[in-house]
């Protein structure tokens, strides 16, 4: 059961205390409180977890400060949509808003290599107005002999350079709980010049101890990448795992699923699931076309196949885009074959904006049609 409070209700106020006192008479029910940033307001929601069958909905609906009560039938209790009128699980982090209406481009390498290359990239990003990036310090690889990232040793100069070039949010993969502590310490020592979004990679998609770790901290938002062989239900349950620990600042990322049916691309794109995720959950949705396609081939129409894949997800309503980029892809220590060069980024962004504007036009047409149907009734 979810109790949605009226706007401006204080989470520590008498209205919430009254609800908690009422719920206390049901020992099998636990209550947790969360502030949810919607598209136009911030609301407080009270989650009742456990056997809520005997909790009288009518009594709670009449209590002071309560806007409405939703009985949850879906398994995604905290991230689930539970009807069309539920607020998005949006959030603001370091001055950047993330929700199901926003759109952001995260450029950069899966694994950073040298300060010189990173500085070159960030300078280009700043000129293009990009203030969100991907930067990998910890990189899991299929082969134990491949480059696996510089680890915590690169964090000081990565964060310093990001601050220098006005980067607000860095998406950075973590492989174990100690990496969160290392990032936290490095950010503080650098004077918090930027922000970090903790990324759960596809290989850790069901590492439940790691999901607990990122879910139990509230400092950093979480970018969860769908496991390469997971069903959508399994991926959403993993996000629910994170949310159940207390952190609901989550973005789910679709990055293609592993199957030979996607050949010659690395993975089969799953971007048709963008609107499905939005229907089933309240989470913003990211897409990663470079890891789906895996190589920067050019189609017969002159458009990069990576751009074609990106357009599929963007025109379906994606809220965030991860794109591999490097100033010298031929020298990159990881995923150079799929990296966009600096002189290709202006074209890339223009192409992305066309797809985004097309989605907004499609959405406007659909909403006009829905309004006509509503008015007709």
DRENKOL-86929 format. One record per atom (N, C-alpha, C): x, y, z; residue in three letters. Coordinates in steps of 0.02 Angstrom, whole numbers, plus 50000, padded with zeros to 5 digits. Example, Ala and Ser with C-alpha at 12.3 -4.5 7.8 and 13.67 -1.06 7.14 Angstrom:
BEGIN
506604971650390ALA506154977550390ALA506604983550390ALA506424988850354SER506844994750357SER506455000250394SER
//
This chain:
BEGIN
500424994150000UNK500005000050000UNK500445006250000UNK500245011249959UNK500605017549957UNK500125023149976UNK500325027150024UNK499925032850046UNK500245039150018UNK499895042549974UNK500155048549941UNK499885054649977UNK500335058750003UNK500135064550042UNK500015070549997UNK499645075350023UNK499525081549988UNK500175085649983UNK500215090249934UNK500825094349928UNK500975098149992UNK501615099250004UNK501865103250060UNK501765100050129UNK501605093650130UNK501565090250194UNK502275088750219UNK502415090750279UNK503075089750310UNK503165082350327UNK503705079150301UNK503815072050317UNK503905070750391UNK504075076050429UNK504145075250502UNK503555078350540UNK503025080150503UNK502465083650533UNK501955079150566UNK501445082350594UNK500935078750632UNK500525073950588UNK500415075850525UNK500025071450481UNK500365064650472UNK501015064850460UNK501395058550452UNK501405054650518UNK501495058250573UNK501505054850639UNK500845051450652UNK500295054650633UNK499635051650643UNK499555045150604UNK499815045150542UNK499785039050501UNK500215033550532UNK500815035250552UNK501265030150581UNK500975027350646UNK500655031450686UNK500345029050748UNK499765024250732UNK499395025950680UNK498835021550660UNK499085014850635UNK499615015050594UNK499895008850565UNK500225004550618UNK500455007550672UNK500815003850724UNK500394998250755UNK499734998650748UNK499304993450777UNK499284987050734UNK499634987350677UNK499674981450634UNK500404979050634UNK500584974550679UNK501294972650689UNK501634969550628UNK501254966850581UNK501554963750523UNK501694968650466UNK501534974950479UNK501624980150427UNK502174985050448UNK502644986150402UNK503174991050413UNK503044997150369UNK503195003050396UNK503095009250358UNK503755012650343UNK503815015250283UNK504405019250265UNK504165025350228UNK504545030850235UNK504345037350207UNK504845039450154UNK504585042250100UNK505035044450046UNK504755050750014UNK505215055349997UNK505025061249958UNK505115059749885UNK504595060849845UNK504605059349774UNK504555065849735UNK505045066949690UNK505035072949648UNK504665071249584UNK504075074049577UNK503685072949516UNK503845078049463UNK503445078249410UNK503585082949355UNK503425090149375UNK502965091149423UNK502775097949441UNK502795099349515UNK502945094349556UNK502935095249629UNK503335089949663UNK503455091049728UNK503775086049770UNK503245083549819UNK503155076949822UNK502645074149867UNK502975069149914UNK502655068249971UNK502865063150018UNK502425057050010UNK502755051250006UNK502395044950001UNK502575040550061UNK502075037250089UNK502195032550144UNK502065025550116UNK502575021350120UNK502525014450095UNK502375009850153UNK501835005850146UNK501675000750195UNK501854993950166UNK502344990750197UNK502614984450172UNK502404978850219UNK502174973450190UNK501964967650230UNK501254965750214UNK500924962450261UNK500234960250251UNK499764966050267UNK499574969750214UNK499154975750223UNK498414974350211UNK498244967950204UNK497554966150188UNK497064968950240UNK497264968850304UNK496814970950358UNK496864978350373UNK497294981950338UNK497344989150350UNK496774992650312UNK496324995950347UNK495734998950314UNK495925005050272UNK495845004450208UNK496025009850162UNK495595016050174UNK494955014950188UNK494495020650195UNK494695025050254UNK494915021850309UNK495125025750368UNK495715030250352UNK496195027450316UNK496795031350300UNK496625037050252UNK496185035750204UNK496005040850155UNK495685046950188UNK495375046050247UNK495055051550282UNK495515055250329UNK496135052850336UNK496595055950384UNK496875062450356UNK497075066850401UNK497325073450382UNK497945072850338UNK497955076850284UNK498535077150240UNK498575071850186UNK498115067050186UNK498135061650137UNK497775063750073UNK498115062950017UNK497805064349951UNK497445058249924UNK497785052549924UNK497465046349902UNK497885040349925UNK497575034549922UNK497905028249943UNK497875023449884UNK498445020249869UNK498485015449814UNK498655008649842UNK498225003749828UNK498384996849847UNK498824993849792UNK499374991149812UNK499874988649764UNK499744981349749UNK499624979849685UNK499544972949664UNK500154970549627UNK500554975349602UNK501154973649564UNK501714971549611UNK502174967449584UNK502754965349624UNK503264970949632UNK503234976149589UNK503694981749596UNK503384986849642UNK503424985549706UNK503054989549755UNK503284996749757UNK503934997849753UNK504185004649763UNK504345008249698UNK504515004649645UNK504665008049582UNK504085007349533UNK503575003449551UNK503035001949504UNK502595007949487UNK502265007549430UNK501825012949407UNK501175012949447UNK500855007249459UNK500235006649499UNK499695011349474UNK499605011649408UNK499105016149380UNK499435022049345UNK499085025349300UNK499365030549258UNK499505036949295UNK499175038049352UNK499215044549385UNK499745045149438UNK500145039849448UNK500675040149498UNK501225044849476UNK501535048449523UNK502075052949507UNK502685049049482UNK503065052149436UNK503695049149415UNK504175048749474UNK504625043849474UNK505155043649524UNK505745047749499UNK505635054149489UNK506165058449466UNK506575061049525UNK507155063849509UNK507565066749562UNK508025071949532UNK508275076349576UNK508765081349556UNK509415079749590UNK509955079949552UNK510615078549580UNK511115083349552UNK511445087049595UNK511965091849577UNK511725096649522UNK511095098849529UNK510825103749483UNK510535100849419UNK510545094249411UNK510285091049350UNK509655087049369UNK509125088049330UNK508495084549343UNK508445078249300UNK508265072749333UNK508175066349299UNK507475063849312UNK507085062849259UNK506425059849266UNK506205057149198UNK505585055049193UNK505355051949131UNK505185056949076UNK505295063349089UNK505205068449038UNK505865071549016UNK506385070749056UNK507035073949042UNK507425070048988UNK507965073248965UNK508405069848918UNK509115072448927UNK509605067848936UNK510295069748946UNK510755065048906UNK511305067948882UNK511805064148845UNK512435063448888UNK512635057248900UNK513255055748937UNK513775053148888UNK514285057148876UNK514825055348830UNK515445053348868UNK515865049048839UNK516505047448869UNK516685040148865UNK517275038348892UNK517515031448886UNK517285027048943UNK517215020648928UNK517075015648980UNK517635015349031UNK518255016149007UNK518835015849050UNK519305021649032UNK519435026149079UNK519885031749065UNK520605029149057UNK520995032749017UNK521685030649007UNK522185035849033UNK522225041749000UNK522725046749021UNK522385053349036UNK522685057449081UNK522415064049094UNK522385068349031UNK522865067548986UNK522875071448925UNK522265069948882UNK522115063548873UNK521525061748832UNK520875063948865UNK520825063148930UNK520215065148965UNK520135072748961UNK520685076448970UNK520645083648964UNK520415085848896UNK520675082648844UNK520465084248775UNK519725083048765UNK519485077348791UNK518775075848785UNK518345080948821UNK518515082348883UNK518095086748923UNK518085093848894UNK518625095948866UNK518645102548835UNK518145102848776UNK518135097448736UNK517655097048680UNK516935096848706UNK516825092848758UNK516155092348786UNK515895099148810UNK516335102848843UNK516145109448869UNK515955114048812UNK516325113848757UNK516175118048699UNK515505116248668UNK515305109948675UNK514665107648648UNK514085108448697UNK514235110948757UNK513715111848807UNK513535105548845UNK513965100548843UNK513845094248878UNK514135094548948UNK513725093248999UNK513975093449068UNK513845086949105UNK513705081549068UNK513615074849097UNK514055069949058UNK514435065749092UNK514915061349058UNK514915054349088UNK515215049849052UNK515365043149078UNK516125042649084UNK516365040149139UNK517085039449151UNK517185033149194UNK517515028149166UNK517605021949203UNK518285021449236UNK518285020049300UNK518915018749336UNK518995011349351UNK518435007949359UNK518425000749374UNK518074997349315UNK518424993049279UNK518134990249218UNK518184982649217UNK517624979149225UNK517644971849220UNK517734969649147UNK518144964749136UNK518274962349068UNK518174954849064UNK518004952549004UNK517894945348994UNK518544941549005UNK519104944148979UNK519754940948989UNK520114943949049UNK520414939849091UNK520784942549149UNK521414946249128UNK521614945749065UNK522234948849042UNK522124955649008UNK521484957549000UNK521334964048969UNK521374969549022UNK521454975748998UNK521484981549042UNK520834982149082UNK520894982849147UNK520314982949191UNK520234989549229UNK520494994849200UNK520415001449230UNK520975003149277UNK521065009649289UNK521595012049334UNK521395011749407UNK520755010449422UNK520535010049491UNK520555016749526UNK520615016549593UNK520565022649632UNK521125027549618UNK521675025249588UNK522245029649574UNK522075035249526UNK521585034149482UNK521415039349433UNK520875044149458UNK520545042449512UNK519975046449534UNK520145053749548UNK520705055349581UNK520855062349595UNK520895066749532UNK521265064349481UNK521325068549422UNK520705068449378UNK520335062949379UNK519705062849342UNK519225067949371UNK519135068049437UNK518675072749469UNK518915079949462UNK519565080949467UNK519835087749460UNK519695090449390UNK519815086349338UNK519695088549270UNK518955089649256UNK518535085349284UNK517815086249275UNK517585092849305UNK517845094549363UNK517675100949394UNK517925106749353UNK518525106149326UNK518825111449285UNK518395113149224UNK518095108049194UNK517715109049133UNK516955108949144UNK516745110049205UNK516035111149219UNK515595105149215UNK515875099149225UNK515475093049223UNK515085092349288UNK514435091249282UNK514005090749341UNK513935083649368UNK513885078749321UNK513775071849342UNK514215067249301UNK514565062649336UNK514985057549305UNK514675050749319UNK514505047049267UNK514275040149275UNK514895035649282UNK514945032149338UNK515545028149351UNK515345021349380UNK515555016049346UNK515385009349367UNK515755007449431UNK515405003949475UNK515715001049536UNK515604993549534UNK516114989949559UNK516084982649557UNK515984979549626UNK516144983349677UNK516054980949745UNK515974986849792UNK515764985449853UNK515584990749900UNK516164995449915UNK516774992949918UNK517344997149934UNK517445002749882UNK517225001449821UNK517295006649769UNK516875012749784UNK516295011949816UNK515885017549837UNK516265021849887UNK516595018649934UNK516995022149984UNK517575025749952UNK517905022549903UNK518475025749869UNK518255031949830UNK517685031549796UNK517415037249760UNK517235042849808UNK516915041049863UNK516715045949913UNK517325049649942UNK517835045949959UNK518445048949987UNK518785053549936UNK518845051149874UNK519185055149822UNK518805061549807UNK518135061249805UNK517735067249793UNK517835072349849UNK517825070049911UNK517905074549968UNK518605077649968UNK519115073749954UNK519795076349954UNK519895081449898UNK519525080649843UNK519585085249787UNK519145091449796UNK518755091549850UNK518315097249862UNK517635096749828UNK517425090649812UNK516775089349778UNK516685093749716UNK517145093249667UNK517095097349607UNK516555095049558UNK516305089049567UNK515795086249522UNK515365081449561UNK514885078249527UNK514465073249559UNK514555066549524UNK514375061149558UNK514475054449531UNK513805050649533UNK513675047249478UNK513115042549475UNK513415035549474UNK513255031549525UNK513535024849530UNK513205020249479UNK513625016949439UNK513365012649386UNK513445005349405UNK512905001549399UNK512924994249407UNK512954991349336UNK513514988249320UNK513604985549252UNK513224979149241UNK513184977149178UNK512784971349159UNK513024964949192UNK513684964549205UNK513954958449237UNK513784958049312UNK513594963549341UNK513404963549412UNK512654964649421UNK512274963449369UNK511554965049369UNK511164961249423UNK511414955449443UNK511094951649497UNK511584950249554UNK512054954749563UNK512494954449622UNK512124957849679UNK511734953949716UNK511254956849763UNK511584960449821UNK512184958349840UNK512534962049893UNK512744968949869UNK512944969449806UNK513124976049778UNK512494980249770UNK511944977249750UNK511314980949745UNK511104983649812UNK511194979749864UNK511054982049932UNK511494987949951UNK512134987549932UNK512604992749950UNK512424999449918UNK512274999449853UNK512095005749820UNK511405008149841UNK510985003449862UNK510315005249885UNK510295008049955UNK510765006049997UNK510765008150066UNK511105014850077UNK511435017550025UNK511725024350031UNK511275029249993UNK511265035350016UNK510815040349985UNK511195046149954UNK511855045849955UNK512255051349928UNK512225051649852UNK512285045749820UNK512355045449748UNK511765041849715UNK511515044549659UNK511015040849620UNK511325034749587UNK510905030249561UNK511145023949534UNK510895023049462UNK511365021249418UNK511195019249350UNK511265011649347UNK510705008349338UNK510705000949337UNK510654998549265UNK511154994649242UNK511144991849175UNK510834984949175UNK510354983949131UNK510034977449124UNK510554972049109UNK510514966449143UNK510964960949131UNK510904958449060UNK511454956349030UNK511454954548959UNK511004948548944UNK510844944548994UNK510404938848983UNK509794938849028UNK509624944649057UNK509064945049103UNK508414946949067UNK507874944149090UNK507224946449066UNK507094953349094UNK506624956949065UNK506464963549089UNK506194963149161UNK505814958049175UNK505554957149243UNK506124956349294UNK506624952449276UNK507194951549321UNK507574958149332UNK507644962049278UNK507994968449284UNK507604973349328UNK506954973649319UNK506554978149361UNK506544975849433UNK506554969349445UNK506594966949514UNK507264968849546UNK507804969049506UNK508444971249533UNK508404978649553UNK508064982749512UNK507974989749531UNK507544990449594UNK507034986049600UNK506634985949660UNK507064984049721UNK507544979649710UNK508014977749763UNK508384983949789UNK508614988149743UNK508964994249762UNK508494998849800UNK507894999949773UNK507415004449803UNK507195002149872UNK507134995549881UNK506914992949945UNK507404994250002UNK508034995749983UNK508534997450033UNK508525004850052UNK508115008850016UNK508025015850034UNK508195020849980UNK508605018949930UNK508805023749878UNK508355022849817UNK507935027749804UNK507485027349746UNK507715031749689UNK508305034649694UNK508585038749640UNK508935034149590UNK508525030849549UNK508765025449505UNK508575027049433UNK509035025549387UNK508895025649316UNK509055018649290UNK508605015749251UNK508735009149222UNK508995010049151UNK509515006349134UNK509835006949068UNK509745000649027UNK509495001448966UNK509444995948918UNK510064996148874UNK510414990448868UNK511044990448832UNK511114984548784UNK510534981748766UNK510534976048721UNK510594969548759UNK510324964248730UNK510344957648762UNK510784953048719UNK511104948348752UNK511584944048719UNK511234938248685UNK511274938048619UNK510994932648579UNK511294932948510UNK511414927348479UNK511694927248412UNK511214930148360UNK510584931248381UNK510104934248335UNK510274941448320UNK510714944448360UNK510914951348349UNK511504952048301UNK511824946648282UNK512404946948238UNK512234950748173UNK512704954848149UNK513404955548168UNK513534960448225UNK513014963348253UNK513104967748310UNK513264963748373UNK513554967048422UNK513754963548483UNK513144960848521UNK512614964848524UNK512004962848559UNK511394964648517UNK510824961748535UNK510194963448503UNK509874969148542UNK509754974748509UNK509484980548545UNK508794979048574UNK508684981548634UNK508054980448671UNK507694987148683UNK507804991948638UNK507564998748650UNK506804999448642UNK506464994448613UNK505734994548612UNK505454994048683UNK505884991848730UNK505674991348800UNK505674998048836UNK505905003448804UNK505895009948836UNK505185011748859UNK504675011748814UNK504005013348837UNK503705008048884UNK503935001848877UNK503694996548921UNK503924997848993UNK504564999749001UNK504835001249068UNK504445007049098UNK504285012049057UNK503905017849083UNK503195015949102UNK502915011049068UNK502235008749085UNK502225004649149UNK502755000649159UNK502784996149217UNK503084999549279UNK503515004549267UNK503855007649324UNK503835015249317UNK504085018549369UNK504115025849369UNK504835028349359UNK505275024049336UNK505975025649330UNK506135029149264UNK506605033949264UNK506885036349200UNK507255030549165UNK507285030949098UNK507575025549059UNK508165028149018UNK508725024549022UNK509325026148984UNK509415020748930UNK509755022648875UNK509955017748825UNK510705018348812UNK511015012748794UNK511735012548779UNK511815009348710UNK511785013248656UNK511835010348589UNK512525008048570UNK513055011048599UNK513725009048578UNK513885001948601UNK513665000148662UNK513784993348685UNK513324988348652UNK512764990748627UNK512314986248590UNK512594984548522UNK512814989648486UNK513064988548418UNK513784985948419UNK514214989048459UNK514884986348469UNK515414988448420UNK515214991648364UNK515714993748315UNK515424999648276UNK515855004148255UNK515625010448224UNK515595009748148UNK515175005248124UNK515085004448052UNK514605009848026UNK514675011447962UNK514245016347929UNK513755012647884UNK513115014247891UNK512595011247849UNK512635014147778UNK512265011147732UNK512285013247662UNK512005020247652UNK511625022747700UNK511365029547694UNK511855034747722UNK512445032347744UNK512945036847770UNK512895038247845UNK512405035347878UNK512295036347950UNK512625030647989UNK512975032348043UNK513265027248086UNK512715022648112UNK512845016148112UNK512355011348139UNK512225012648213UNK512725015148248UNK512635017048318UNK512105022548323UNK512125027348277UNK511635032748277UNK510935030148260UNK510895025348215UNK510245022248200UNK509965018848263UNK510395015348299UNK510175011948361UNK509965017148413UNK510355022448420UNK510185027648468UNK509515030748452UNK509395032048387UNK508765035148366UNK508165030748384UNK508255024048380UNK507705019548398UNK507485020648470UNK507975021148515UNK507805022148586UNK507565029048602UNK507865034148571UNK507685041048585UNK506985042548560UNK506815040248500UNK506155041648472UNK505615037648508UNK505825032748549UNK505355028948591UNK505295032048661UNK505685037448674UNK505595041048737UNK506145040348788UNK506745038048768UNK507295037348816UNK507455044048849UNK507655043748913UNK507805049748952UNK508545051048961UNK508955046348940UNK509675047048949UNK510025042648898UNK510605044948875UNK510975041548822UNK511695040848843UNK511965034748841UNK512675033548852UNK513015032448784UNK513525036348769UNK513875035648705UNK514635035548718UNK514955030348693UNK515685029748698UNK516015035148656UNK516515038448683UNK516885043648647UNK517605043548669UNK518065045248621UNK518775045348636UNK519125049548583UNK519625053548601UNK519975057648551UNK520405053548503UNK520625047648525UNK521035043348483UNK520785036048491UNK520235034348460UNK519945027648470UNK520425021948455UNK520865022948406UNK521335017648388UNK521845016248444UNK521905020848491UNK522375019948547UNK522015018648613UNK521345018448613UNK520965017348674UNK521125010548703UNK521145010148769UNK521295003948804UNK520684999348810UNK520105001948791UNK519484998048797UNK518955000848750UNK518634996548711UNK518054998348669UNK518195003948619UNK518795004248593UNK518955009348544UNK518575008648479UNK518395002448461UNK518055001248397UNK517375004548394UNK517075006048450UNK516405008948451UNK516405016248471UNK516985019148483UNK517025025948511UNK516955031248456UNK516575036448471UNK516505042148427UNK517105046848437UNK517365049448381UNK517905054248384UNK517645061248402UNK518105065548422UNK517895072248441UNK517595076048382UNK517875075048322UNK517615078748264UNK516955075948238UNK516705070548269UNK516065067548250UNK515505069448299UNK515675072748353UNK515195073848406UNK514665079048388UNK514855084248352UNK514365089348332UNK513835086248288UNK514045082048241UNK513575078348198UNK513135073748241UNK513455070148287UNK513095065548331UNK512535069048369UNK512695074748399UNK512215078348440UNK511645081048397UNK511805083448337UNK511285085948292UNK510815080248273UNK511085074348259UNK510675068548242UNK510235066548301UNK510525066548361UNK510155064848422UNK509575069648432UNK509705076048422UNK509185081148433UNK508595080248385UNK508745078048323UNK508205076748275UNK507745071248302UNK508045065848327UNK507645060348354UNK507255062448415UNK507565066448459UNK507225068748519UNK506635073248502UNK506735077848456UNK506185082248435UNK505615078248402UNK505795073048365UNK505285068848334UNK504865065348388UNK505195063048442UNK504825059948497UNK504345064948529UNK504575071048541UNK504155076048573UNK503555077748529UNK503655077848463UNK503095079048417UNK502605073248418UNK502865067148420UNK502435061248423UNK502015061348488UNK502345063248542UNK502005063548607UNK501445068748606UNK501595074548576UNK501095079848572UNK500485077648533UNK500595074248476UNK500045071748436UNK499615066748475UNK499965062248511UNK499605057148549UNK499195060248605UNK499455065348638UNK499095068548692UNK498485072448666UNK498555075348606UNK497975078648576UNK497425073648562UNK497625067748538UNK497135062548523UNK496785060048586UNK497175059248640UNK496885057148704UNK496405062348730UNK496585068748721UNK496145074148745UNK495485074048706UNK495515072748641UNK494905072448600UNK494445066848625UNK494755061048640UNK494355055348664UNK494025057048732UNK494435060248776UNK494175062048842UNK493605067148835UNK493705072048791UNK493195077248782UNK492565074148752UNK492645069148709UNK492075065948678UNK491645062048727UNK491955059948782UNK491575056248832UNK491235061048882UNK
//
